[in-house]
Amino acid sequence: MLNTPGHLPNQRDSRASTVDTDEPKDIIASAIAEAMNSAVPKAAVGPKEVAKMLGVSRSYFDVHILPRLKIRRAGGRILIPVREIDRFLLS
């Protein structure tokens, strides 16, 4: 901060940006929630996400579940179609 006459070190600098407090936080939270809910559903997910969805560790998933799934490769990435996960769970 500037150390000039009439300007105390603890005094807020009028040039500093301020947050507009007129907008309630609830409006921001609801806008974020709406944006997240309007996302396009995934057609395929990665192994880490599938393991988390199934409630198992990634290593358990790799050894016991992944070999039983039909996967797709996109470059170096492994993708598992959501329909394939459903098929596995229903079998």
VOGU-197558 format. One record per residue: x negated, y negated, z of N, C-alpha, C in turn; residue number from 1; residue in one letter. Coordinates in pm, 1 decimal, decimal comma, padded with zeros to 6 digits. Atoms other than C-alpha are relative to their C-alpha. Layout:
BEGIN
NODE	X	Y	Z	X	Y	Z	X	Y	Z	NUM	A
...
END
This chain:
BEGIN
NODE	-00083,9	00117,5	00000,0	00000,0	00000,0	00000,0	-00088,5	-00124,0	00000,0	1	M
NODE	00071,6	00125,3	00003,1	-00104,1	-00355,2	-00050,5	-00007,4	-00058,1	00139,4	2	L
NODE	00017,7	00062,6	-00129,5	-00238,2	-00538,7	00250,4	-00001,5	-00150,0	-00020,1	3	N
NODE	-00012,1	00142,8	00026,0	-00113,0	-00886,4	00168,3	00088,6	-00062,5	00105,9	4	T
NODE	-00085,9	00065,7	-00098,8	00051,4	-01147,2	00391,8	00147,9	00021,3	-00033,9	5	P
NODE	-00143,1	-00020,7	00019,8	00421,3	-01075,1	00439,9	00032,7	00143,3	-00040,2	6	G
NODE	-00022,9	-00138,6	00039,7	00375,7	-00710,9	00345,8	-00060,2	00090,9	00106,4	7	H
NODE	00046,6	-00086,5	-00106,4	00352,9	-00473,0	00637,9	-00030,4	00138,6	-00056,9	8	L
NODE	00036,2	-00132,5	00051,1	00185,5	-00133,5	00582,0	00113,8	00101,4	00008,3	9	P
NODE	-00109,4	-00096,0	-00014,5	00496,5	00056,0	00704,1	00125,5	-00042,1	-00074,8	10	N
NODE	-00116,0	00050,4	00071,6	00734,6	-00155,4	00501,6	00008,1	00067,5	-00136,6	11	Q
NODE	-00018,8	-00067,6	00128,2	00882,0	00014,4	00195,4	-00029,8	-00095,8	-00114,6	12	R
NODE	00034,3	00079,5	00117,9	00743,3	-00113,8	-00133,7	00124,4	-00010,4	-00088,2	13	D
NODE	-00121,3	00020,0	00079,9	01028,0	-00266,1	-00334,6	-00016,3	00053,2	-00141,7	14	S
NODE	00022,5	-00052,8	00134,4	00864,3	-00137,9	-00654,2	00012,8	00151,8	-00005,7	15	R
NODE	-00008,7	-00146,5	-00003,1	00887,9	00225,4	-00541,2	00137,2	00043,2	-00049,8	16	A
NODE	-00127,1	-00049,3	00051,3	01154,5	00429,3	-00713,5	00084,0	00052,3	00114,9	17	S
NODE	-00091,4	-00045,5	-00102,9	01459,1	00504,4	-00504,7	00099,4	00096,1	-00062,0	18	T
NODE	-00099,9	-00095,4	00045,1	01710,5	00784,2	-00530,1	00135,8	-00064,2	00015,4	19	V
NODE	-00134,0	00054,2	-00004,2	02064,6	00679,7	-00612,2	00081,9	00082,6	00098,8	20	D
NODE	-00073,6	-00073,0	-00102,6	02259,2	00774,5	-00299,6	00149,8	-00006,1	-00021,7	21	T
NODE	-00143,2	00007,1	00027,0	02599,0	00695,2	-00454,7	00054,7	00134,4	-00046,1	22	D
NODE	-00046,6	-00128,5	00051,0	02616,4	01043,0	-00612,0	-00012,3	00105,6	00109,4	23	E
NODE	00006,7	-00101,0	-00106,0	02709,0	01310,5	-00357,2	-00076,7	00123,9	-00044,0	24	P
NODE	00076,6	-00120,2	00029,0	02493,3	01620,7	-00333,9	00090,4	00112,9	-00048,9	25	K
NODE	-00093,0	-00105,0	00042,4	02803,4	01838,6	-00383,8	00021,3	-00002,1	-00150,7	26	D
NODE	-00018,7	00010,9	00145,0	02843,9	01710,7	-00740,0	-00119,4	00060,2	-00071,6	27	I
NODE	00121,5	-00055,0	00060,0	02484,0	01800,3	-00821,6	-00000,4	00151,7	00014,2	28	I
NODE	-00002,1	-00144,7	-00023,5	02519,5	02145,7	-00664,8	00102,7	00068,0	-00088,5	29	A
NODE	-00102,5	-00062,2	00084,8	02841,2	02215,2	-00855,2	-00041,0	-00003,0	-00146,5	30	S
NODE	00047,0	00006,1	00138,4	02681,9	02103,5	-01182,8	-00104,5	00107,9	-00026,2	31	A
NODE	00100,3	-00105,8	00014,3	02388,8	02340,5	-01126,0	00067,2	00135,9	-00003,8	32	I
NODE	-00071,0	-00128,0	-00003,5	02623,1	02627,5	-01037,9	00075,1	00023,3	-00131,0	33	A
NODE	-00072,8	-00012,9	00126,4	02833,2	02561,1	-01349,1	-00094,6	00033,6	-00114,3	34	E
NODE	00098,1	-00027,8	00105,3	02523,9	02559,3	-01571,1	-00050,5	00143,4	00008,5	35	A
NODE	00048,2	-00136,3	-00016,5	02405,6	02888,4	-01424,2	00106,4	00102,3	-00038,7	36	M
NODE	-00108,2	-00091,8	00032,1	02745,8	03053,2	-01468,4	00032,5	00001,7	-00148,6	37	N
NODE	-00032,7	00007,5	00141,6	02776,5	02943,5	-01830,1	-00110,3	00058,5	-00087,8	38	S
NODE	00110,3	-00058,0	00076,5	02454,3	03118,1	-01932,9	00048,1	00121,5	-00078,1	39	A
NODE	-00033,3	-00114,5	00083,5	02471,9	03378,1	-02205,3	-00044,6	00127,2	00071,7	40	V
NODE	00040,8	-00123,8	-00066,5	02474,0	03731,2	-02058,9	-00114,4	00067,4	-00074,2	41	P
NODE	00115,5	-00065,7	00060,1	02156,6	03930,0	-02118,4	00041,3	00131,0	-00065,0	42	K
NODE	-00023,4	-00126,8	00068,4	02163,9	04215,6	-02368,2	-00103,9	00102,4	00041,3	43	A
NODE	00107,6	-00089,3	-00042,8	01836,0	04360,9	-02240,4	-00079,6	-00068,8	00109,7	44	A
NODE	00079,0	00053,0	-00110,1	01616,7	04321,2	-01933,9	-00130,9	00076,9	00010,8	45	V
NODE	00129,7	-00062,9	-00018,3	01262,4	04405,7	-01832,8	00002,3	00102,3	00113,0	46	G
NODE	00005,3	-00104,7	-00101,8	01158,1	04697,9	-01612,1	00003,5	-00052,7	00144,0	47	P
NODE	00002,2	00056,5	-00134,8	01093,7	04477,8	-01308,2	00141,0	-00038,1	00044,7	48	K
NODE	-00135,8	00041,4	-00032,3	01446,8	04337,7	-01322,2	00092,2	00120,7	00016,8	49	E
NODE	-00082,2	-00119,9	-00012,5	01602,9	04681,9	-01375,0	-00026,6	00067,7	00134,5	50	V
NODE	00033,6	-00059,9	-00129,3	01416,2	04819,7	-01072,2	00067,3	-00076,8	00112,8	51	A
NODE	-00063,7	00083,6	-00102,4	01544,7	04529,2	-00866,3	00151,7	00021,5	-00000,4	52	K
NODE	-00144,8	-00023,1	00011,6	01900,7	04583,3	-00997,7	00039,6	00133,1	00062,8	53	M
NODE	-00030,1	-00133,9	-00050,6	01886,7	04951,6	-00901,4	-00040,1	00017,8	00146,7	54	L
NODE	00039,9	-00006,3	-00139,9	01732,1	04881,1	-00561,8	-00112,7	00097,8	00026,5	55	G
NODE	00115,4	-00088,5	-00016,8	01415,7	05084,3	-00617,1	-00126,7	-00079,3	-00027,8	56	V
NODE	00126,9	00067,8	00026,2	01048,3	04993,6	-00628,9	-00035,7	00013,9	-00147,3	57	S
NODE	00043,4	-00005,7	00140,2	00882,4	04927,6	-00961,9	-00073,6	00130,6	-00027,8	58	R
NODE	00074,0	-00124,6	00022,7	00652,8	05229,4	-00918,4	00094,9	00119,8	-00006,1	59	S
NODE	-00099,3	-00107,4	00004,7	00947,0	05461,2	-00842,2	00074,6	-00004,0	-00133,5	60	Y
NODE	-00069,8	00016,7	00127,4	01128,8	05320,2	-01144,5	-00085,2	00052,3	-00115,6	61	F
NODE	00089,6	-00041,7	00108,4	00826,2	05378,1	-01371,0	-00014,5	00151,6	-00007,7	62	D
NODE	00023,3	-00144,6	-00002,9	00783,1	05741,5	-01260,7	00128,1	00079,8	-00021,8	63	V
NODE	-00119,4	-00083,5	-00002,8	01139,8	05866,9	-01215,8	00114,2	-00043,4	-00091,2	64	H
NODE	-00115,9	00048,4	00075,8	01378,9	05648,4	-01414,5	-00036,6	-00040,5	-00142,2	65	I
NODE	00038,9	00049,5	00132,4	01196,1	05483,6	-01706,8	-00012,3	00110,3	-00105,7	66	L
NODE	00009,8	-00104,5	00102,8	01116,4	05815,3	-01882,9	00135,4	00050,7	-00050,7	67	P
NODE	-00133,4	-00045,7	00039,4	01490,4	05890,2	-01896,2	00078,6	-00105,0	-00077,3	68	R
NODE	-00068,3	00108,8	00070,0	01580,1	05559,0	-02065,5	-00054,7	-00018,3	-00141,6	69	L
NODE	00042,4	00038,0	00135,1	01571,5	05462,5	-02431,8	-00034,9	-00148,1	00006,2	70	K
NODE	00046,6	00138,5	-00012,0	01364,2	05147,1	-02440,4	-00027,7	-00059,2	-00136,9	71	I
NODE	00038,6	00073,6	00120,0	01282,9	04884,8	-02701,7	-00126,8	-00076,3	00033,2	72	R
NODE	00122,5	00078,2	-00019,2	00945,4	04721,1	-02745,1	00005,3	-00122,3	-00090,2	73	R
NODE	00008,2	00126,1	00074,2	00906,1	04361,5	-02851,1	-00139,0	-00055,5	00027,6	74	A
NODE	00138,7	00036,4	-00024,2	00537,4	04292,8	-02892,5	-00053,5	00089,0	00110,2	75	G
NODE	00049,0	-00078,2	-00112,2	00382,2	04402,3	-02565,7	00102,5	00014,8	00110,7	76	G
NODE	-00103,7	00000,9	-00103,7	00705,6	04364,4	-02372,2	00093,8	00119,0	-00015,1	77	R
NODE	-00097,2	-00109,2	-00001,6	00933,7	04653,0	-02274,0	00136,1	-00059,8	00034,9	78	I
NODE	-00136,6	00045,2	-00025,3	01305,3	04577,4	-02296,6	00091,9	00120,5	00011,6	79	L
NODE	-00095,7	-00106,9	-00020,2	01580,7	04801,7	-02167,5	00139,2	-00058,6	-00022,3	80	I
NODE	-00135,0	00051,3	00023,8	01926,8	04741,5	-02315,7	00091,2	00026,4	00120,5	81	P
NODE	-00092,1	-00012,8	-00112,0	02195,7	04685,0	-02053,0	00091,8	00119,9	-00021,3	82	V
NODE	-00083,6	-00117,5	00029,3	02410,9	04949,0	-02226,2	-00071,8	00129,2	00037,1	83	R
NODE	00077,8	-00119,0	-00034,3	02130,2	05201,0	-02172,6	-00002,7	00019,8	00151,2	84	E
NODE	-00004,0	-00009,9	-00146,6	02125,5	05123,0	-01799,9	00136,2	00054,1	00042,7	85	I
NODE	-00135,0	-00049,5	-00029,8	02502,3	05175,7	-01788,6	00013,1	00148,7	-00032,1	86	D
NODE	-00005,7	-00140,8	00039,9	02467,6	05505,8	-01975,5	-00072,1	00087,2	00102,1	87	R
NODE	00077,7	-00073,9	-00098,9	02200,9	05623,3	-01731,4	00078,2	00014,7	00130,6	88	F
NODE	-00072,5	-00004,0	-00127,1	02413,7	05534,3	-01429,9	00124,4	00086,8	-00006,8	89	L
NODE	-00122,2	-00080,3	00015,5	02721,8	05709,7	-01569,3	-00027,3	00146,9	-00029,3	90	L
NODE	00030,8	-00140,4	00033,7	02539,8	06032,0	-01662,6	-00025,6	00083,8	00122,8	91	S
END
